[in-house]
Amino acid sequence: MRSNDARTLLQVALPTAGAGVLAAVISGVVAGGKGAVGAVVATVIVILFMGIGLVVLERTAKSLPHLFQGMGLMLYAAQILLLFIFVAAFKNTTLFNPKAFAITLVAATLVWIAAQTRAHMKAKLLYVEPDPSSSEKPENKGSKS
């Protein structure tokens, strides 16, 4: 993983983890221990799903840049679908509070997307790769008098 990719992952995962801690505290106060557990589980799921998606997207951008936009749209659609499946699967669980889980899942996903947008907007990436041959100094073809 390039250092820029790792920096982007760090700039996105930290605010999401912070939002998860805040959600766990609020859920713990409102819904008790099971609410806090639900918030923590939701935060871990969001960071894992979205982190894996970011790594896949960065690798796609390096190896197949012409598929980058379509892959990004497909990846986000698949991630949102999987998150909805998690909400539906744990709707009636007794391991944690499902309402705290669902609200934290949505909130952490929104924080991840906002942080990723901010990280990409602040990144100083070249839009065009400079041609290595153009970095050489051009020959002076004028007269030498």
Backbone as CSV, one residue per row, in Angstrom:
resi,resn,N_x,N_y,N_z,CA_x,CA_y,CA_z,C_x,C_y,C_z
1,MET,0.842,-1.166,0.000,0.000,0.000,0.000,0.897,1.242,0.000
2,ARG,0.621,2.178,-0.905,1.410,3.399,-0.974,1.145,4.250,0.253
3,SER,2.081,5.149,0.552,1.929,5.976,1.746,0.717,6.889,1.638
4,ASN,0.397,7.355,0.424,-0.781,8.198,0.243,-2.056,7.416,0.530
5,ASP,-2.094,6.151,0.117,-3.257,5.305,0.391,-3.406,5.051,1.886
6,ALA,-2.295,4.794,2.549,-2.341,4.558,3.996,-2.771,5.829,4.729
7,ARG,-2.297,6.985,4.248,-2.693,8.248,4.859,-4.191,8.477,4.696
8,THR,-4.724,8.178,3.505,-6.155,8.324,3.268,-6.945,7.392,4.178
9,LEU,-6.503,6.158,4.303,-7.185,5.199,5.175,-7.188,5.681,6.625
10,LEU,-6.071,6.236,7.071,-5.986,6.749,8.437,-6.889,7.971,8.626
11,GLN,-6.913,8.875,7.630,-7.744,10.078,7.720,-9.235,9.750,7.703
12,VAL,-9.584,8.583,7.212,-10.985,8.192,7.131,-11.384,7.309,8.317
13,ALA,-10.507,6.414,8.728,-10.840,5.477,9.803,-10.879,6.150,11.175
14,LEU,-10.026,7.132,11.405,-10.003,7.776,12.722,-11.292,8.538,13.032
15,PRO,-11.814,9.373,12.113,-13.088,10.021,12.436,-14.232,9.026,12.606
16,THR,-14.205,7.947,11.843,-15.242,6.927,11.977,-15.145,6.241,13.329
17,ALA,-13.940,5.929,13.758,-13.760,5.330,15.074,-14.188,6.304,16.179
18,GLY,-13.886,7.580,15.993,-14.322,8.587,16.962,-15.837,8.679,17.047
19,ALA,-16.488,8.639,15.894,-17.952,8.639,15.878,-18.493,7.376,16.533
20,GLY,-17.802,6.256,16.364,-18.219,5.013,17.003,-18.098,5.069,18.514
21,VAL,-17.027,5.701,19.002,-16.863,5.857,20.446,-17.975,6.744,20.996
22,LEU,-18.253,7.833,20.303,-19.337,8.724,20.730,-20.683,7.990,20.716
23,ALA,-20.914,7.210,19.657,-22.167,6.447,19.580,-22.246,5.398,20.678
24,ALA,-21.115,4.784,21.015,-21.117,3.785,22.086,-21.440,4.427,23.431
25,VAL,-20.916,5.618,23.672,-21.206,6.311,24.934,-22.689,6.688,25.001
26,ILE,-23.186,7.281,23.893,-24.598,7.680,23.870,-25.503,6.460,23.979
27,SER,-25.190,5.400,23.250,-25.995,4.179,23.311,-25.929,3.527,24.683
28,GLY,-24.776,3.599,25.314,-24.639,3.049,26.655,-25.496,3.797,27.659
29,VAL,-25.560,5.120,27.500,-26.389,5.919,28.409,-27.871,5.667,28.147
30,VAL,-28.253,5.625,26.868,-29.664,5.501,26.500,-30.169,4.062,26.640
31,ALA,-29.412,3.101,26.126,-29.904,1.721,26.066,-29.136,0.751,26.962
32,GLY,-28.201,1.228,27.723,-27.460,0.352,28.618,-26.279,-0.329,27.935
33,GLY,-25.785,-1.362,28.577,-24.618,-2.082,28.071,-24.829,-2.710,26.712
34,LYS,-26.026,-3.226,26.461,-26.294,-3.846,25.159,-26.292,-2.800,24.048
35,GLY,-26.682,-1.579,24.361,-26.624,-0.499,23.370,-25.193,-0.162,23.012
36,ALA,-24.320,-0.113,24.009,-22.902,0.171,23.769,-22.260,-0.937,22.938
37,VAL,-22.610,-2.178,23.253,-22.068,-3.307,22.474,-22.543,-3.225,21.022
38,GLY,-23.803,-2.897,20.811,-24.332,-2.759,19.457,-23.628,-1.673,18.684
39,ALA,-23.331,-0.554,19.331,-22.629,0.544,18.672,-21.202,0.156,18.308
40,VAL,-20.536,-0.551,19.205,-19.160,-0.977,18.928,-19.134,-1.976,17.768
41,VAL,-20.042,-2.939,17.771,-20.104,-3.929,16.687,-20.381,-3.234,15.351
42,ALA,-21.292,-2.284,15.351,-21.617,-1.562,14.119,-20.418,-0.771,13.609
43,THR,-19.694,-0.132,14.510,-18.521,0.643,14.102,-17.439,-0.254,13.512
44,VAL,-17.207,-1.386,14.137,-16.200,-2.329,13.615,-16.607,-2.828,12.230
45,ILE,-17.877,-3.135,12.035,-18.352,-3.613,10.726,-18.169,-2.541,9.669
46,VAL,-18.501,-1.300,9.985,-18.349,-0.218,9.008,-16.879,-0.022,8.652
47,ILE,-16.015,0.007,9.646,-14.588,0.219,9.365,-14.025,-0.929,8.534
48,LEU,-14.421,-2.159,8.829,-13.937,-3.298,8.043,-14.456,-3.262,6.608
49,PHE,-15.761,-3.111,6.446,-16.346,-3.120,5.097,-15.818,-1.982,4.251
50,MET,-15.861,-0.781,4.813,-15.444,0.382,4.039,-13.924,0.395,3.826
51,GLY,-13.169,-0.087,4.797,-11.717,-0.165,4.636,-11.309,-1.137,3.547
52,ILE,-11.951,-2.295,3.540,-11.668,-3.269,2.476,-12.054,-2.680,1.119
53,GLY,-13.186,-1.994,1.074,-13.616,-1.363,-0.172,-12.647,-0.304,-0.653
54,LEU,-12.100,0.494,0.271,-11.132,1.522,-0.102,-9.862,0.904,-0.658
55,VAL,-9.390,-0.167,-0.036,-8.181,-0.842,-0.523,-8.431,-1.429,-1.916
56,VAL,-9.584,-2.062,-2.114,-9.913,-2.627,-3.436,-9.993,-1.521,-4.481
57,LEU,-10.592,-0.406,-4.119,-10.737,0.703,-5.059,-9.384,1.311,-5.412
58,GLU,-8.492,1.451,-4.451,-7.158,1.991,-4.724,-6.366,1.053,-5.639
59,ARG,-6.486,-0.247,-5.421,-5.787,-1.198,-6.294,-6.362,-1.187,-7.704
60,THR,-7.671,-1.019,-7.806,-8.300,-0.934,-9.121,-7.832,0.321,-9.846
61,ALA,-7.711,1.416,-9.119,-7.269,2.671,-9.725,-5.850,2.545,-10.272
62,LYS,-4.998,1.770,-9.588,-3.625,1.599,-10.070,-3.550,0.670,-11.267
63,SER,-4.260,-0.445,-11.207,-4.106,-1.462,-12.244,-5.060,-1.269,-13.425
64,LEU,-6.286,-0.836,-13.176,-7.273,-0.666,-14.238,-7.951,0.704,-14.112
65,PRO,-7.240,1.777,-14.454,-7.803,3.107,-14.224,-9.069,3.396,-15.025
66,HIS,-9.251,2.731,-16.140,-10.446,2.962,-16.944,-11.708,2.383,-16.295
67,LEU,-11.556,1.490,-15.322,-12.700,0.918,-14.609,-12.957,1.582,-13.257
68,PHE,-12.178,2.611,-12.926,-12.217,3.199,-11.594,-13.595,3.743,-11.223
69,GLN,-14.201,4.546,-12.078,-15.480,5.160,-11.734,-16.594,4.118,-11.610
70,GLY,-16.691,3.230,-12.572,-17.703,2.179,-12.504,-17.499,1.261,-11.318
71,MET,-16.252,0.949,-11.037,-15.942,0.091,-9.890,-16.313,0.790,-8.586
72,GLY,-16.067,2.077,-8.501,-16.422,2.828,-7.302,-17.919,2.836,-7.055
73,LEU,-18.688,3.066,-8.104,-20.146,3.064,-7.958,-20.665,1.682,-7.576
74,MET,-20.147,0.652,-8.214,-20.568,-0.708,-7.903,-20.166,-1.096,-6.478
75,LEU,-18.993,-0.672,-6.069,-18.499,-0.998,-4.733,-19.354,-0.336,-3.659
76,TYR,-19.691,0.930,-3.833,-20.536,1.600,-2.836,-21.927,0.982,-2.788
77,ALA,-22.472,0.652,-3.935,-23.791,0.010,-3.949,-23.741,-1.337,-3.215
78,ALA,-22.690,-2.115,-3.449,-22.551,-3.413,-2.777,-22.351,-3.234,-1.270
79,GLN,-21.575,-2.224,-0.874,-21.357,-2.001,0.551,-22.652,-1.602,1.258
80,ILE,-23.412,-0.709,0.651,-24.677,-0.286,1.261,-25.634,-1.471,1.340
81,LEU,-25.678,-2.293,0.300,-26.532,-3.479,0.318,-26.113,-4.434,1.438
82,LEU,-24.825,-4.665,1.591,-24.346,-5.548,2.655,-24.657,-4.984,4.045
83,LEU,-24.567,-3.669,4.192,-24.904,-3.072,5.479,-26.393,-3.228,5.789
84,PHE,-27.250,-3.099,4.771,-28.677,-3.343,4.976,-28.937,-4.797,5.340
85,ILE,-28.192,-5.705,4.732,-28.331,-7.124,5.061,-27.942,-7.366,6.526
86,PHE,-26.868,-6.701,7.004,-26.487,-6.834,8.402,-27.575,-6.314,9.327
87,VAL,-28.185,-5.180,8.977,-29.265,-4.641,9.811,-30.424,-5.631,9.868
88,ALA,-30.786,-6.199,8.701,-31.896,-7.149,8.665,-31.558,-8.446,9.408
89,ALA,-30.316,-8.890,9.299,-29.927,-10.144,9.942,-29.915,-10.039,11.466
90,PHE,-29.545,-8.870,11.982,-29.460,-8.701,13.428,-30.648,-7.927,14.002
91,LYS,-31.754,-7.911,13.277,-32.927,-7.148,13.709,-33.507,-7.680,15.017
92,ASN,-33.506,-8.968,15.201,-34.123,-9.570,16.394,-33.096,-10.225,17.316
93,THR,-31.892,-9.762,17.302,-30.855,-10.376,18.133,-31.011,-9.975,19.598
94,THR,-30.505,-10.821,20.455,-30.493,-10.499,21.878,-29.068,-10.235,22.372
95,LEU,-28.094,-10.310,21.472,-26.704,-10.061,21.843,-26.456,-8.588,22.155
96,PHE,-27.164,-7.694,21.433,-27.013,-6.264,21.628,-28.299,-5.575,21.214
97,ASN,-28.368,-4.291,21.445,-29.545,-3.510,21.106,-29.575,-3.261,19.598
98,PRO,-30.558,-3.820,18.863,-30.577,-3.674,17.406,-30.804,-2.236,16.942
99,LYS,-31.518,-1.449,17.720,-31.756,-0.062,17.314,-30.461,0.753,17.395
100,ALA,-29.715,0.571,18.462,-28.423,1.252,18.596,-27.464,0.787,17.507
101,PHE,-27.522,-0.497,17.200,-26.692,-1.063,16.130,-27.018,-0.407,14.792
102,ALA,-28.294,-0.322,14.450,-28.696,0.217,13.152,-28.373,1.703,13.034
103,ILE,-28.666,2.461,14.077,-28.400,3.902,14.029,-26.897,4.166,13.934
104,THR,-26.104,3.425,14.682,-24.649,3.595,14.624,-24.101,3.166,13.272
105,LEU,-24.658,2.123,12.697,-24.220,1.668,11.379,-24.423,2.763,10.337
106,VAL,-25.581,3.387,10.341,-25.863,4.459,9.387,-24.983,5.674,9.666
107,ALA,-24.876,6.070,10.934,-24.089,7.250,11.285,-22.607,7.059,10.953
108,ALA,-22.067,5.894,11.280,-20.652,5.632,10.996,-20.393,5.583,9.495
109,THR,-21.338,5.060,8.734,-21.188,5.037,7.273,-21.172,6.458,6.715
110,LEU,-22.051,7.305,7.208,-22.079,8.696,6.746,-20.800,9.436,7.133
111,VAL,-20.285,9.179,8.333,-19.024,9.798,8.746,-17.887,9.306,7.857
112,TRP,-17.874,8.015,7.537,-16.830,7.463,6.661,-16.869,8.146,5.300
113,ILE,-18.046,8.265,4.701,-18.169,8.867,3.365,-17.750,10.331,3.400
114,ALA,-18.156,11.066,4.429,-17.774,12.476,4.537,-16.259,12.620,4.730
115,ALA,-15.672,11.778,5.556,-14.228,11.842,5.789,-13.446,11.436,4.549
116,GLN,-13.956,10.463,3.814,-13.285,10.051,2.580,-13.362,11.159,1.537
117,THR,-14.488,11.817,1.447,-14.625,12.937,0.518,-13.644,14.042,0.885
118,ARG,-13.557,14.356,2.162,-12.632,15.404,2.603,-11.180,15.006,2.342
119,ALA,-10.833,13.765,2.601,-9.455,13.307,2.395,-9.071,13.372,0.926
120,HIS,-9.979,13.001,0.038,-9.657,13.043,-1.386,-9.598,14.470,-1.909
121,MET,-10.411,15.358,-1.341,-10.368,16.747,-1.777,-9.092,17.441,-1.309
122,LYS,-8.563,17.036,-0.166,-7.348,17.652,0.361,-6.075,17.006,-0.178
123,ALA,-6.206,15.841,-0.787,-5.024,15.144,-1.314,-4.493,15.895,-2.523
124,LYS,-3.191,15.968,-2.595,-2.561,16.636,-3.733,-2.087,15.574,-4.716
125,LEU,-3.026,15.141,-5.552,-2.740,14.099,-6.522,-2.634,14.711,-7.908
126,LEU,-1.762,14.174,-8.703,-1.630,14.641,-10.082,-2.805,14.133,-10.900
127,TYR,-3.382,15.010,-11.679,-4.469,14.589,-12.558,-3.913,13.863,-13.777
128,VAL,-2.724,14.271,-14.210,-2.084,13.681,-15.382,-0.687,13.248,-14.963
129,GLU,-0.336,12.032,-15.308,1.019,11.561,-15.036,1.973,12.212,-16.023
130,PRO,3.014,12.888,-15.548,3.957,13.507,-16.478,4.744,12.447,-17.238
131,ASP,4.979,12.730,-18.495,5.729,11.817,-19.354,7.195,11.888,-18.944
132,PRO,7.845,10.745,-18.703,9.241,10.782,-18.254,10.170,11.410,-19.288
133,SER,9.856,11.302,-20.556,10.735,11.863,-21.575,10.612,13.383,-21.626
134,SER,9.515,13.944,-21.133,9.353,15.393,-21.181,10.123,16.076,-20.061
135,SER,10.656,15.331,-19.122,11.400,15.949,-18.029,12.824,16.307,-18.452
136,GLU,13.276,15.772,-19.569,14.605,16.111,-20.061,14.570,17.519,-20.628
137,LYS,15.723,18.207,-20.554,15.795,19.558,-21.091,15.833,19.478,-22.621
138,PRO,15.062,20.342,-23.283,15.106,20.331,-24.740,16.442,20.886,-25.234
139,GLU,16.862,20.368,-26.378,18.121,20.840,-26.959,17.909,22.244,-27.499
140,ASN,18.974,23.043,-27.389,18.931,24.381,-27.942,19.256,24.276,-29.417
141,LYS,18.296,24.549,-30.265,18.508,24.390,-31.692,18.791,25.708,-32.369
142,GLY,19.015,26.726,-31.592,19.331,28.056,-32.165,20.775,28.107,-32.612
143,SER,21.142,29.239,-33.217,22.528,29.402,-33.682,23.460,29.620,-32.505
144,LYS,24.716,29.274,-32.670,25.688,29.334,-31.590,26.626,30.530,-31.776
145,SER,26.196,31.556,-32.406,27.092,32.669,-32.646,27.138,33.685,-31.589
